[in-house]
């Protein structure tokens, strides 16, 4: 099924992008990368809005406003309030249809989880992996350049709803190759792109920002959404109605007792099997959940790390925690960082 033609999927072809089209010397290029580790699921039905509202941390109704966003970041929780799956929810021109992006490794479990709560609701939940694939465009500076309007391309474009630094999502037909995508979205000779490499790729970009994603970095049932910075990444609404795991999430938020958060770390040596992060004195401060090219993302104790213990040890080698620049300047006080497991 062609979801563009059936659900008027084409949207935001005038989306303002980063200055990837400027080819003047000294201007930064952008990287366009296919996200092979992510998969799209279509959720369709007359009751789709209340269905998703009862499952995700964010307010899906924002997507139905005429002036609303084109996508939102959200998490699915278990009954104990711990993260099961992270997702980006994309709206379409059909109010009864949403696309959910998830980790490919757990996509079957993800859809099974959705169907568990479907009960008797008339909701269709299907993979569209054979129809559409997610890409990401990142790096460069904000500018006035725009994508070329090409209705025949049938793509969906949305800024990453978490952080501007994470770039722009492009959902394109699965059979569309890189060259076809580039020639369709940019006017001739305007695309100033570089291919992803070991020193410049989406995973490394996320690690430098301290953003975890997928089942390996956010293991199901192991952390709370606020520990994964869902509140700082526009991924949770504290004003919507009930959803699975909402009670504990709201309690932690209103009490402010968040002891650990995901943070970026800088490694000084290749990381071995031991991924426990310790202070120089030997106290356990957290664990690394993903690393590449001397950068990683770790769940760390806020108070100890921010109060002078940025120099840490992992697997016998020094590493350094870095405070994300997108964190609020007024982090909670010491009292509000003492949440006990």
TAGI-V43517 format. One record per pair of residues at least 24 apart in sequence whose C-alpha atoms are under 6 Angstrom apart, sorted by the first residue. I is the first residue (numbers start at 0). J is the second residue. D is the distance in Angstrom with one decimal. If there is no record, write none. Layout:
I	J	D
I	J	D
This chain:
6	93	5.4
7	92	5.4
8	91	5.3
8	92	5.9
9	153	5.6
9	154	5.8
9	155	5.6
10	155	5.7
11	156	6.0
12	148	5.6
15	145	5.2
16	145	5.7
17	139	5.9
17	140	5.2
17	141	4.2
17	142	5.3
18	139	5.7
18	140	5.2
18	141	5.5
18	142	4.7
18	144	5.9
19	139	5.8
19	191	5.4
20	189	4.7
20	190	4.7
20	191	5.2
22	191	5.8
27	139	5.1
28	139	5.5
28	191	5.4
28	192	5.4
29	137	5.6
29	138	4.8
29	139	5.2
29	192	4.9
30	136	5.6
30	137	5.4
30	192	5.5
30	193	5.1
30	194	5.8
31	135	5.8
31	136	4.5
32	134	5.6
32	135	5.4
33	134	4.2
34	133	5.7
34	134	5.3
36	103	5.3
37	101	5.6
37	102	4.8
37	103	4.8
38	100	5.6
38	101	5.5
38	103	5.1
39	99	5.6
39	100	4.6
39	127	5.8
39	128	6.0
40	98	5.6
40	99	5.1
40	125	5.6
40	126	4.4
40	127	5.7
41	97	5.9
41	98	4.6
41	124	5.8
41	125	5.4
42	96	5.8
42	97	5.4
42	123	5.7
42	124	4.7
43	95	5.5
43	96	4.4
43	122	5.6
43	123	5.1
44	95	5.3
44	121	5.9
44	122	4.5
45	95	5.5
53	242	4.2
54	242	5.1
54	243	5.5
56	235	4.8
57	234	5.6
57	235	4.4
57	236	4.8
58	236	5.9
71	160	5.4
72	160	5.8
72	234	4.7
73	234	4.6
76	244	5.5
77	244	5.8
78	243	5.7
78	244	4.8
79	244	5.8
80	244	3.9
80	247	5.7
81	220	5.0
81	222	5.4
81	223	4.5
82	219	5.8
82	220	5.4
82	222	5.9
82	223	5.7
82	224	5.9
83	219	4.2
83	220	5.6
102	213	5.0
130	172	5.6
130	173	5.3
131	171	5.4
131	172	4.4
131	173	4.6
132	170	5.6
132	171	5.6
132	173	5.2
133	169	5.8
133	170	4.5
134	168	5.8
134	169	5.0
135	167	5.6
135	168	4.6
135	169	5.9
136	166	5.5
136	167	5.1
137	166	4.3
146	184	5.5
146	185	5.8
147	184	5.0
147	185	5.2
161	232	4.6
161	233	5.8
206	263	5.9
206	295	5.0
206	296	5.3
207	263	5.8
209	262	4.7
209	263	4.0
209	296	5.3
216	288	4.8
216	289	5.8
226	259	5.7
226	260	4.3
227	260	5.9
227	261	5.5
255	335	4.9
256	335	4.5
256	336	5.1
256	337	5.6
256	338	4.4
257	336	4.9
257	338	5.1
258	300	5.8
258	301	6.0
258	336	4.6
258	337	5.2
258	338	4.8
259	299	5.2
259	300	4.4
259	301	5.3
260	298	5.3
260	299	5.6
261	297	5.3
261	298	4.2
262	296	5.7
262	297	5.5
263	295	5.8
263	296	4.6
263	321	5.6
264	294	5.9
264	295	5.2
264	296	5.9
264	319	5.5
264	320	4.4
264	321	5.8
265	293	5.8
265	294	4.7
265	318	5.5
265	319	5.1
266	293	4.6
266	294	5.8
266	318	4.6
267	318	5.8
273	314	5.2
275	313	5.9
276	312	5.8
276	313	4.8
277	311	5.8
277	312	5.1
278	311	4.8
278	312	5.9
279	311	5.7
